[in-house]
């Protein structure tokens, strides 16, 4: 361990893959207790409250259709809409693409800084400046070679009018310390209504770095809140407190690759556990979410994590967890054209190879559905589109559109 402070034509595939009724009948299985999870858990841990895991299944009743708009997007990681409805999609290899509304045209943007793309690293998430229409500025996270290793960095820059170049690039925040590893960068971005930027960071996976998630003098395993210039956001819970980095909003997280703000302004993260223990968390300022000390998962070796406890005074319980894991990545709250999906949380699942639809009521999970499981894809990110449709990108380079039939 070492620490240190053009245009590319593509074919669009238009496939009506299934209606919701046919898709669920073929792909979603439900066991006797009504859960969509058919596998045995890795541990014998019990939930703290009813509905914390293996909630009863729900099934979409409104017919919907699934289209594959593009099959050749490289290694996409994050997807957002531009104001005109086109897509801005990051490519893990170190660049971004502007993709037309129908998925047919792909323009590569040049001018980004070097990324460390080995393992789970690379060009990661992207967010538009709240004043993007006036300034054309975007923010992006990436694994930056730094010191004797790499780290999660956040930068901003200005897109050219033709969207082919980015200029005035400046790194505004680095999640130090750097580490010579290739995993758990976290790295989702989300602006709140006041124009402050939430950033999620992972604890870099290895046991030697795991302890940093519980320590508050560093930026690993944290939810951060910063200004557009990378400074601590006003009102952060630890400003002026000795032993705490002022950018920290919450801590004790493992690898939060999903983060979104709901209609009420609540911040949620979805993070990967070890063997079991993937979590949905309602993120509140100053709270400790326990990773390193408490978890519903176990080590990959089968041993217990730490003392093998799921509760500890001073730590928050997950709103929901999975065992075995689904490997949740990008998330979004749906506001689109399918009425029964409105307000639901959609999660792109990697090892789970489906999109999870999570129904909530009063900040509790009350239903779960597995969508597109028949596609056998690792869904990396999902998008609540400005046109009222749901979109998703996969590790295999596909762009999916899910719309009301």
ZAMARGU-4260 file (C-alpha; in steps of 0.2 Angstrom, whole numbers, plus 5000, padded with zeros to 4 digits):
<rodrens>
0) 5000/5000/5000 | 5006/5017/4996 | 4997/5033/5001 | 5001/5051/4995 | 4994/5068/5000
5) 4919/5066/4825 | 4906/5059/4822 | 4904/5040/4823 | 4889/5032/4814 | 4881/5018/4822
10) 4866/5007/4819 | 4851/5009/4829 | 4842/4993/4834 | 4823/4995/4837 | 4817/4980/4846
15) 4801/4978/4855 | 4807/4965/4867 | 4792/4963/4877 | 4777/4970/4886 | 4778/4970/4905
20) 4766/4956/4907 | 4776/4944/4896 | 4793/4950/4902 | 4789/4947/4920 | 4781/4930/4917
25) 4797/4925/4909 | 4810/4933/4919 | 4804/4938/4937 | 4802/4923/4949 | 4793/4924/4965
30) 4796/4912/4980 | 4783/4906/4993 | 4786/4921/5004 | 4782/4933/4990 | 4800/4939/4987
35) 4809/4941/4970 | 4825/4934/4978 | 4825/4915/4976 | 4843/4912/4982 | 4848/4908/5000
40) 4857/4922/5010 | 4875/4921/5013 | 4873/4924/5031 | 4861/4920/5045 | 4859/4938/5050
45) 4841/4944/5054 | 4834/4961/5049 | 4831/4974/5062 | 4813/4978/5056 | 4800/4970/5045
50) 4803/4974/5026 | 4821/4978/5028 | 4825/4964/5016 | 4816/4952/5004 | 4800/4963/5003
55) 4786/4956/4993 | 4786/4957/4974 | 4776/4969/4964 | 4772/4968/4946 | 4769/4982/4933
60) 4752/4981/4925 | 4754/4995/4912 | 4761/4988/4896 | 4778/4995/4892 | 4790/4992/4878
65) 4809/4990/4877 | 4820/4996/4863 | 4839/4994/4861 | 4844/5011/4853 | 4863/5007/4852
70) 4874/4992/4854 | 4891/5000/4852 | 4894/5013/4865 | 4911/5006/4872 | 4911/5005/4891
75) 4898/5017/4897 | 4897/5022/4915 | 4886/5037/4918 | 4871/5044/4907 | 4862/5061/4908
80) 4852/5071/4897 | 4857/5088/4889 | 4843/5101/4889 | 4838/5097/4871 | 4836/5078/4875
85) 4852/5071/4868 | 4862/5060/4880 | 4879/5064/4888 | 4887/5047/4891 | 4904/5044/4900
90) 4915/5031/4893 | 4926/5022/4906 | 4941/5023/4895 | 4943/5041/4897 | 4931/5052/4887
95) 4912/5056/4884 | 4900/5054/4870 | 4886/5065/4864 | 4872/5053/4858 | 4857/5059/4848
100) 4840/5056/4855 | 4837/5041/4844 | 4854/5033/4848 | 4860/5033/4830 | 4873/5047/4831
105) 4888/5047/4842 | 4900/5062/4844 | 4916/5060/4854 | 4921/5074/4866 | 4940/5077/4867
110) 4950/5087/4879 | 4948/5077/4896 | 4962/5074/4908 | 4971/5057/4909 | 4962/5044/4919
115) 4968/5028/4927 | 4956/5016/4919 | 4962/4999/4926 | 4950/4989/4936 | 4935/4999/4941
120) 4943/5016/4937 | 4941/5028/4923 | 4929/5042/4917 | 4915/5039/4929 | 4900/5051/4932
125) 4894/5067/4925 | 4882/5081/4930 | 4877/5097/4921 | 4880/5114/4930 | 4863/5120/4936
130) 4866/5135/4925 | 4872/5124/4910 | 4860/5133/4897 | 4870/5149/4901 | 4887/5143/4904
135) 4889/5126/4895 | 4899/5119/4911 | 4899/5101/4916 | 4906/5092/4931 | 4913/5075/4930
140) 4922/5062/4942 | 4936/5051/4937 | 4950/5040/4944 | 4965/5052/4943 | 4983/5046/4943
145) 4989/5055/4958 | 5005/5053/4970 | 5010/5035/4970 | 4992/5029/4966 | 4976/5036/4961
150) 4960/5044/4968 | 4942/5049/4965 | 4943/5067/4958 | 4930/5079/4953 | 4933/5092/4939
155) 4923/5104/4929 | 4925/5112/4911 | 4916/5121/4897 | 4909/5111/4882 | 4911/5120/4866
160) 4896/5125/4856 | 4897/5110/4844 | 4900/5098/4859 | 4916/5091/4852 | 4928/5098/4865
165) 4930/5103/4883 | 4941/5118/4888 | 4946/5127/4904 | 4946/5110/4913 | 4950/5112/4932
170) 4951/5098/4946 | 4940/5106/4960 | 4941/5091/4972 | 4952/5076/4976 | 4947/5063/4988
175) 4963/5060/4997 | 4973/5050/5002 | 4978/5042/4985 | 4980/5024/4985 | 4988/5011/4973
180) 4973/5001/4970 | 4959/4999/4956 | 4943/4997/4965 | 4929/5006/4975 | 4929/5024/4968
185) 4911/5027/4972 | 4909/5042/4962 | 4891/5048/4959 | 4887/5066/4957 | 4871/5075/4961
190) 4867/5094/4963 | 4854/5099/4975 | 4841/5113/4973 | 4853/5126/4980 | 4866/5122/4968
195) 4878/5112/4979 | 4886/5096/4973 | 4885/5079/4982 | 4899/5067/4979 | 4900/5049/4984
200) 4917/5041/4987 | 4922/5023/4990 | 4934/5016/5003 | 4945/5008/4990 | 4940/4990/4994
205) 4956/4983/5003 | 4955/4979/5022 | 4969/4991/5025 | 4959/5006/5018 | 4942/5000/5025
210) 4946/5008/5042 | 4946/5025/5033 | 4927/5024/5030 | 4925/5026/5049 | 4939/5040/5051
215) 4934/5058/5048 | 4951/5065/5044 | 4950/5059/5026 | 4939/5058/5011 | 4937/5039/5008
220) 4920/5030/5011 | 4911/5047/5012 | 4896/5057/5006 | 4903/5074/5003 | 4895/5091/4999
225) 4904/5105/4990 | 4902/5121/4981 | 4904/5123/4962 | 4923/5127/4966 | 4926/5112/4977
230) 4924/5121/4994 | 4914/5114/5009 | 4896/5118/5006 | 4889/5131/5019 | 4880/5122/5033
235) 4889/5106/5032 | 4888/5096/5048 | 4907/5096/5053 | 4912/5113/5048 | 4924/5120/5062
240) 4924/5103/5071 | 4942/5096/5075 | 4946/5080/5067 | 4933/5081/5053 | 4935/5086/5035
245) 4923/5101/5032 | 4917/5094/5016 | 4910/5078/5024 | 4891/5077/5024 | 4890/5058/5030
250) 4902/5044/5032 | 4904/5025/5035 | 4899/5020/5017 | 4908/5006/5007 | 4906/5008/4988
255) 4891/5020/4984 | 4889/5019/4965 | 4871/5025/4966 | 4865/5042/4972 | 4849/5052/4969
260) 4838/5065/4976 | 4820/5062/4978 | 4805/5074/4975 | 4805/5079/4993 | 4824/5084/4992
265) 4830/5069/5002 | 4847/5061/4997 | 4848/5043/4994 | 4863/5032/4991 | 4864/5014/4985
270) 4880/5005/4989 | 4888/4988/4986 | 4891/4977/5001 | 4904/4962/5002 | 4895/4945/5000
275) 4878/4951/5005 | 4874/4968/5012 | 4870/4979/4997 | 4861/4993/5004 | 4849/5008/5001
280) 4852/5022/5013 | 4843/5038/5017 | 4858/5050/5019 | 4856/5063/5033 | 4869/5076/5038
285) 4882/5070/5051 | 4876/5052/5051 | 4888/5037/5051 | 4882/5022/5040 | 4893/5009/5049
290) 4904/5002/5035 | 4919/4994/5043 | 4910/4991/5059 | 4893/4984/5055 | 4886/4976/5039
295) 4873/4963/5034 | 4886/4955/5023 | 4902/4944/5026 | 4919/4943/5019 | 4922/4935/5001
300) 4931/4921/5011 | 4916/4917/5021 | 4922/4925/5037 | 4913/4938/5047 | 4917/4956/5044
305) 4925/4963/5060 | 4915/4957/5075 | 4901/4951/5064 | 4888/4963/5070 | 4873/4972/5061
310) 4869/4985/5074 | 4880/4997/5084 | 4875/5013/5093 | 4879/5028/5083 | 4877/5020/5066
315) 4862/5021/5055 | 4852/5005/5048 | 4850/5003/5030 | 4832/5007/5024 | 4834/4991/5014
320) 4847/4977/5010 | 4850/4962/4999 | 4858/4946/5003 | 4865/4939/4991 | 4870/4954/4982
325) 4863/4962/4966 | 4878/4974/4964 | 4868/4990/4963 | 4876/5004/4952 | 4867/5020/4945
330) 4850/5025/4952 | 4836/5037/4948 | 4819/5042/4954 | 4806/5040/4940 | 4794/5055/4935
335) 4789/5049/4918 | 4774/5043/4908 | 4770/5026/4917 | 4759/5032/4931 | 4762/5017/4943
340) 4781/5019/4942 | 4781/5038/4947 | 4791/5041/4963 | 4799/5023/4962 | 4817/5021/4963
345) 4826/5012/4949 | 4843/5004/4951 | 4855/4997/4938 | 4861/4980/4944 | 4878/4973/4938
350) 4879/4955/4945 | 4860/4955/4947 | 4859/4958/4928 | 4842/4967/4929 | 4834/4984/4933
355) 4827/4984/4951 | 4811/4994/4953 | 4809/4999/4971 | 4792/5005/4977 | 4793/5016/4993
360) 4780/5023/5005 | 4785/5035/5019 | 4804/5032/5016 | 4801/5013/5018 | 4802/5000/5004
365) 4785/4991/5001 | 4788/4982/4985 | 4802/4976/4973 | 4801/4971/4955 | 4815/4964/4943
370) 4814/4971/4926 | 4824/4966/4910 | 4831/4951/4918 | 4829/4941/4902 | 4842/4953/4894
375) 4856/4946/4904 | 4865/4962/4905 | 4875/4972/4918 | 4865/4988/4920 | 4878/5001/4924
380) 4867/5017/4925 | 4849/5022/4923 | 4841/5039/4918 | 4824/5047/4921 | 4823/5055/4904
385) 4817/5072/4900 | 4805/5065/4888 | 4796/5054/4901 | 4805/5038/4897 | 4817/5027/4907
390) 4834/5024/4899 | 4849/5013/4904 | 4867/5009/4899 | 4875/4992/4901 | 4893/4987/4903
395) 4892/4978/4885 | 4889/4996/4877 | 4870/4995/4875 | 4858/5010/4877 | 4841/5004/4882
400) 4824/5014/4881 | 4809/5008/4891 | 4793/5017/4887 | 4774/5016/4889 | 4767/5005/4876
</rodrens>
